[in-house]
Amino acid sequence: QVPLVESGGGLVQAGGSLRLSCAASGRAANSYSMGWFRQAPGKEREFVAAYRRGTTIYADSVKGRFTISKENGKSVVYLQMHSLKSEDTALYYCAAGQPILSTLRDPHYWAHWGQGTQVTVSS
């Protein structure tokens, strides 16, 4: 089991920035891919970004605004968010797992999840 602990959510004005962090514990955590998903009320969980085998993958909706990064030698990932929009308002989840490239945008292929951290962007 890989527990995930998230932090960094909050309320921010449109155009502002937030940095989310996710720390994974457990011996196998450093062998996993890590990613971020988000879910707005009444909507399905949506892929945001992933860090997999040293590469980064982004949803089109956040490309150029969000950056996922991993701390070297540690099972900690960040999601740096800039130019936030009201559409970014959601509960953001950190995920860990071993999805293949063709499935990493599907939350069902990720085995471990954090509790979620709320990001609210005011317009």
Backbone as CSV, one residue per row, in Angstrom:
resi,resn,N_x,N_y,N_z,CA_x,CA_y,CA_z,C_x,C_y,C_z
1,GLN,0.830,-1.177,0.000,0.000,0.000,0.000,0.879,1.246,0.000
2,VAL,0.421,2.258,-0.720,1.181,3.499,-0.846,0.290,4.662,-0.402
3,PRO,0.365,5.042,0.842,-0.406,6.205,1.289,0.115,7.486,0.648
4,LEU,-0.792,8.351,0.303,-0.454,9.621,-0.312,-1.007,10.751,0.539
5,VAL,-0.177,11.737,0.790,-0.567,12.878,1.598,-0.376,14.131,0.781
6,GLU,-1.446,14.878,0.616,-1.443,16.066,-0.222,-1.545,17.323,0.624
7,SER,-1.078,18.411,0.036,-1.209,19.705,0.668,-1.104,20.781,-0.398
8,GLY,-1.460,21.987,-0.038,-1.256,23.131,-0.907,-2.501,23.740,-1.504
9,GLY,-3.632,23.090,-1.343,-4.856,23.646,-1.888,-5.284,24.886,-1.137
10,GLY,-6.218,25.593,-1.724,-6.716,26.796,-1.093,-7.536,27.627,-2.045
11,LEU,-7.795,28.835,-1.615,-8.562,29.797,-2.398,-7.613,30.792,-3.039
12,VAL,-7.783,30.998,-4.320,-6.917,31.910,-5.051,-7.741,32.655,-6.091
13,GLN,-7.351,33.861,-6.373,-8.029,34.631,-7.404,-7.616,34.167,-8.795
14,ALA,-8.497,34.362,-9.741,-8.171,34.045,-11.121,-6.887,34.752,-11.537
15,GLY,-6.044,34.020,-12.236,-4.756,34.541,-12.635,-3.646,34.266,-11.646
16,GLY,-4.008,33.781,-10.486,-3.033,33.509,-9.457,-2.405,32.142,-9.588
17,SER,-1.638,31.799,-8.569,-0.866,30.563,-8.589,-1.029,29.797,-7.293
18,LEU,-0.897,28.503,-7.399,-0.845,27.614,-6.256,0.126,26.494,-6.566
19,ARG,0.693,25.943,-5.528,1.561,24.795,-5.680,1.076,23.676,-4.770
20,LEU,0.672,22.588,-5.373,0.248,21.419,-4.639,1.421,20.465,-4.471
21,SER,1.429,19.768,-3.377,2.450,18.766,-3.157,1.800,17.458,-2.748
22,CYS,2.497,16.384,-3.037,2.022,15.049,-2.702,3.214,14.218,-2.287
23,ALA,3.156,13.698,-1.090,4.208,12.845,-0.572,3.695,11.421,-0.476
24,ALA,4.417,10.516,-1.081,4.058,9.107,-1.066,4.948,8.363,-0.088
25,SER,4.344,7.538,0.706,5.089,6.708,1.630,4.946,5.247,1.237
26,GLY,5.794,4.429,1.822,5.802,3.026,1.465,7.021,2.685,0.624
27,ARG,7.499,1.491,0.782,8.744,1.089,0.139,8.672,1.115,-1.379
28,ALA,7.533,0.757,-1.929,7.396,0.667,-3.374,7.035,1.991,-4.035
29,ALA,6.861,3.019,-3.249,6.373,4.278,-3.801,7.288,4.856,-4.866
30,ASN,8.581,4.741,-4.699,9.496,5.363,-5.647,9.573,4.651,-6.993
31,SER,8.953,3.509,-7.107,8.899,2.813,-8.383,7.622,3.114,-9.161
32,TYR,6.763,3.899,-8.583,5.472,4.193,-9.189,5.502,5.485,-9.989
33,SER,4.656,5.521,-10.985,4.325,6.782,-11.610,3.424,7.569,-10.663
34,MET,3.440,8.869,-10.811,2.580,9.698,-9.990,1.880,10.715,-10.865
35,GLY,0.691,11.064,-10.444,-0.087,11.976,-11.255,-1.076,12.767,-10.441
36,TRP,-1.712,13.670,-11.138,-2.742,14.511,-10.547,-4.021,14.409,-11.361
37,PHE,-5.112,14.270,-10.650,-6.446,14.313,-11.219,-7.255,15.349,-10.462
38,ARG,-8.363,15.737,-11.045,-9.235,16.664,-10.348,-10.687,16.281,-10.601
39,GLN,-11.531,16.682,-9.688,-12.934,16.347,-9.790,-13.769,17.492,-9.228
40,ALA,-14.611,18.021,-10.069,-15.552,19.045,-9.656,-16.854,18.372,-9.238
41,PRO,-17.641,19.018,-8.399,-18.902,18.416,-7.951,-19.790,18.024,-9.119
42,GLY,-20.289,16.801,-9.074,-21.172,16.313,-10.115,-20.491,15.884,-11.392
43,LYS,-19.177,15.951,-11.442,-18.440,15.581,-12.636,-17.516,14.406,-12.343
44,GLU,-17.092,13.757,-13.396,-16.177,12.632,-13.252,-14.758,13.122,-13.013
45,ARG,-13.986,12.244,-12.448,-12.594,12.570,-12.197,-11.854,12.758,-13.518
46,GLU,-11.052,13.804,-13.584,-10.420,14.241,-14.816,-8.908,14.247,-14.670
47,PHE,-8.243,13.731,-15.666,-6.787,13.731,-15.685,-6.238,15.138,-15.800
48,VAL,-5.186,15.416,-15.054,-4.532,16.715,-15.099,-3.098,16.587,-15.606
49,ALA,-2.308,15.783,-14.935,-0.903,15.659,-15.287,-0.333,14.390,-14.677
50,ALA,0.744,13.905,-15.255,1.406,12.726,-14.731,2.902,12.809,-14.952
51,TYR,3.603,12.163,-14.069,5.049,12.006,-14.176,5.306,10.518,-14.283
52,ARG,5.818,10.104,-15.412,6.004,8.698,-15.701,7.339,8.474,-16.383
53,ARG,8.170,7.696,-15.762,9.473,7.333,-16.304,10.274,8.544,-16.763
54,GLY,10.248,9.568,-15.948,11.037,10.749,-16.236,10.424,11.718,-17.219
55,THR,9.240,11.421,-17.684,8.571,12.312,-18.619,7.291,12.836,-18.009
56,THR,6.834,13.931,-18.536,5.614,14.546,-18.045,4.548,14.548,-19.124
57,ILE,3.325,14.382,-18.680,2.175,14.353,-19.572,1.111,15.268,-18.995
58,TYR,0.467,16.033,-19.841,-0.509,17.004,-19.384,-1.807,16.900,-20.164
59,ALA,-2.876,17.197,-19.470,-4.134,17.404,-20.160,-4.051,18.685,-20.975
60,ASP,-4.731,18.700,-22.094,-4.701,19.887,-22.945,-5.190,21.131,-22.206
61,SER,-6.111,20.949,-21.293,-6.708,22.075,-20.594,-5.743,22.804,-19.670
62,VAL,-4.661,22.153,-19.292,-3.711,22.766,-18.367,-2.333,22.948,-18.968
63,LYS,-2.112,22.452,-20.148,-0.800,22.528,-20.777,-0.365,23.986,-20.937
64,GLY,0.849,24.252,-20.520,1.368,25.606,-20.573,1.110,26.416,-19.327
65,ARG,0.226,25.938,-18.470,-0.086,26.637,-17.227,0.358,25.864,-15.992
66,PHE,0.246,24.548,-16.058,0.596,23.700,-14.923,1.893,22.964,-15.210
67,THR,2.638,22.692,-14.167,3.864,21.927,-14.285,3.909,20.877,-13.191
68,ILE,4.085,19.635,-13.591,4.287,18.573,-12.623,5.782,18.306,-12.517
69,SER,6.242,18.103,-11.318,7.652,17.834,-11.108,7.814,16.857,-9.963
70,LYS,8.939,16.211,-9.945,9.253,15.251,-8.904,10.555,15.643,-8.245
71,GLU,10.584,15.592,-6.950,11.797,15.895,-6.227,12.781,14.748,-6.392
72,ASN,14.004,15.076,-6.734,14.998,14.058,-7.017,15.237,13.156,-5.816
73,GLY,15.149,11.864,-6.067,15.429,10.887,-5.035,14.362,10.730,-3.974
74,LYS,13.238,11.386,-4.165,12.170,11.328,-3.178,10.842,11.061,-3.857
75,SER,9.954,10.470,-3.119,8.613,10.198,-3.633,7.690,11.369,-3.325
76,VAL,8.072,12.497,-3.860,7.303,13.718,-3.683,7.101,14.347,-5.045
77,VAL,5.874,14.641,-5.361,5.567,15.321,-6.610,4.841,16.618,-6.308
78,TYR,4.993,17.543,-7.222,4.374,18.848,-7.094,3.554,19.146,-8.334
79,LEU,2.572,19.955,-8.137,1.832,20.509,-9.252,1.841,22.021,-9.085
80,GLN,2.666,22.661,-9.882,2.730,24.117,-9.875,1.701,24.646,-10.854
81,MET,0.792,25.432,-10.364,-0.310,25.925,-11.163,-0.211,27.439,-11.282
82,HIS,-0.192,27.914,-12.508,-0.167,29.337,-12.797,-1.368,29.707,-13.647
83,SER,-1.633,30.979,-13.687,-2.722,31.504,-14.512,-4.019,30.751,-14.272
84,LEU,-4.336,30.580,-13.030,-5.503,29.780,-12.673,-6.789,30.432,-13.155
85,LYS,-7.691,29.578,-13.571,-8.991,29.989,-14.064,-10.082,29.411,-13.181
86,SER,-11.260,29.979,-13.275,-12.374,29.454,-12.503,-12.668,27.999,-12.866
87,GLU,-12.406,27.624,-14.101,-12.620,26.252,-14.543,-11.687,25.253,-13.858
88,ASP,-10.644,25.748,-13.228,-9.718,24.875,-12.516,-10.223,24.500,-11.130
89,THR,-11.292,25.112,-10.696,-11.839,24.818,-9.381,-12.271,23.357,-9.310
90,ALA,-11.716,22.642,-8.351,-11.998,21.218,-8.213,-11.281,20.690,-6.989
91,LEU,-11.637,19.484,-6.635,-10.879,18.736,-5.651,-9.766,18.013,-6.398
92,TYR,-8.542,18.303,-6.039,-7.393,17.741,-6.729,-6.859,16.540,-5.970
93,TYR,-6.679,15.447,-6.699,-6.207,14.201,-6.125,-4.838,13.841,-6.662
94,CYS,-3.993,13.421,-5.780,-2.738,12.811,-6.165,-2.960,11.319,-6.357
95,ALA,-2.305,10.754,-7.346,-2.438,9.338,-7.630,-1.072,8.709,-7.834
96,ALA,-0.986,7.437,-7.529,0.232,6.673,-7.759,-0.142,5.320,-8.328
97,GLY,0.692,4.824,-9.200,0.423,3.532,-9.796,1.403,3.222,-10.897
98,GLN,1.037,2.272,-11.712,1.894,1.842,-12.813,1.106,1.735,-14.115
99,PRO,0.439,2.788,-14.503,-0.304,2.730,-15.759,0.631,2.734,-16.957
100,ILE,0.216,2.050,-18.002,0.944,2.169,-19.248,0.547,3.492,-19.892
101,LEU,1.309,3.901,-20.875,1.116,5.217,-21.449,-0.291,5.415,-21.991
102,SER,-0.844,4.387,-22.580,-2.150,4.515,-23.211,-3.303,4.597,-22.217
103,THR,-3.044,4.307,-20.960,-4.116,4.278,-19.967,-3.956,5.294,-18.849
104,LEU,-2.891,6.049,-18.827,-2.619,6.891,-17.662,-3.598,8.042,-17.504
105,ARG,-4.364,8.354,-18.524,-5.375,9.397,-18.414,-6.680,8.878,-17.810
106,ASP,-6.753,7.586,-17.592,-7.934,6.948,-17.035,-7.707,6.682,-15.559
107,PRO,-8.484,7.282,-14.672,-8.239,7.094,-13.235,-8.359,5.657,-12.765
108,HIS,-9.074,4.827,-13.497,-9.241,3.430,-13.093,-7.943,2.646,-13.140
109,TYR,-6.950,3.146,-13.831,-5.677,2.452,-13.959,-4.642,2.914,-12.941
110,TRP,-5.050,3.718,-12.014,-4.182,4.140,-10.926,-4.630,3.480,-9.634
111,ALA,-3.690,2.910,-8.910,-4.027,2.059,-7.777,-4.193,2.809,-6.461
112,HIS,-3.510,3.919,-6.298,-3.464,4.598,-5.012,-3.848,6.057,-5.167
113,TRP,-4.550,6.538,-4.160,-5.077,7.896,-4.217,-4.917,8.618,-2.892
114,GLY,-4.669,9.904,-2.992,-4.698,10.743,-1.823,-6.116,11.132,-1.465
115,GLN,-6.235,11.898,-0.413,-7.559,12.274,0.084,-8.177,13.430,-0.693
116,GLY,-7.380,14.110,-1.459,-7.841,15.264,-2.205,-7.583,16.559,-1.467
117,THR,-7.255,17.584,-2.227,-7.081,18.919,-1.666,-7.849,19.900,-2.549
118,GLN,-8.613,20.742,-1.914,-9.514,21.620,-2.647,-8.787,22.828,-3.203
119,VAL,-9.015,23.081,-4.475,-8.539,24.291,-5.128,-9.758,25.065,-5.597
120,THR,-9.878,26.275,-5.126,-10.988,27.123,-5.510,-10.441,28.410,-6.104
121,VAL,-10.854,28.700,-7.311,-10.395,29.884,-8.024,-11.565,30.843,-8.151
122,SER,-11.422,31.997,-7.573,-12.473,32.999,-7.618,-12.280,33.894,-8.836
123,SER,-13.359,34.229,-9.477,-13.304,35.056,-10.668,-13.600,36.509,-10.360
